[in-house]
């Protein structure tokens, strides 16, 4: 005779197994549907990307040099706006490419560098300064002028002094001729927190300027020598660029900034004036053509897509990591 209790247990086990199988099957089918949707979405994205790539490529192939659109002479404009760095807002290779295009255009009567920059890399600024001087020597009949907006400090002024003349607004801020390197010291803080600093290196000074380690007198002296060397280079470039126009005033090289009006007295700039004034009254050609090299549409799209993918991957990684 069948035991009712045993029969009931067998029925429960059978139902549980069936429920588990059904649940696993549903999960499998759902996962398959998700995979198909992602596959379709990915293919659509690739198709869209290729279409955009093709359009941007064709636009780039039909791009026309700005100067070739003009009839007769024009003033070439090159914007230098933002921090000067190797991969930031102002890049030396972009500025120098703009300069070469402007100088090589047969309709260019003069060039204006419209500068609004707090400075940045002395290396990048030095590259631009050197290229301006080289191109000026190669094209002595095409003058180049710097026109300052709100600010022309440090590396921005390093570039400006290569120009034949510098113009600014009376309220522009100009100067900051100096070199700076800054950091923090956390030695006392980590000691109070009971944190032990561990850093391993080969080479006695490989970890110099480590903010979590005590300063060493010889390392500080070495940094001072580095900064002093770069500072002397900066001063020399300014003196060469401005020549006898500079006033005999030691404050010029103290790192201070000056207004446009004060800068005339100190010889840091030549006159007050804006872009239109210089084009019309100094160069003598009112029509302005922008030669500023900027990222192409394709480069902008590629950068945005790269950022989108990176953000998506980071979001996915953290989503699963902290789940």
Secondary structure, 3 states (H helix, E strand, C coil): CCCHHHHHHHHHHHHHHHHHHHHHHHHHHHHHHHHHHHHHHHHHHHHHHHHHHHHHHHHHHCCCCHHHHCCCCEEEEEEEECCECCCCCECHHHHHHHHHHHHHCCCEEEEEEEEEECCECHHHHHHHHHHHHHHHHHCCCCEEEEEEEEEEECHHHHHHCCCCEEEECCCCEEECCCCCCCCCCCHHHHHHCCCCCCCCCCCCCCCCCCCCCCCCHHHHHHHHHHHHHHHHHHHHHHHHHHHHHCCCCHHHHCCCEEEHHHHHHHCCCCEECCHHHHHHHHHCCCCEEECCCCCCHHHHHHHHHHHHHHHHHHHHHHHHHCC
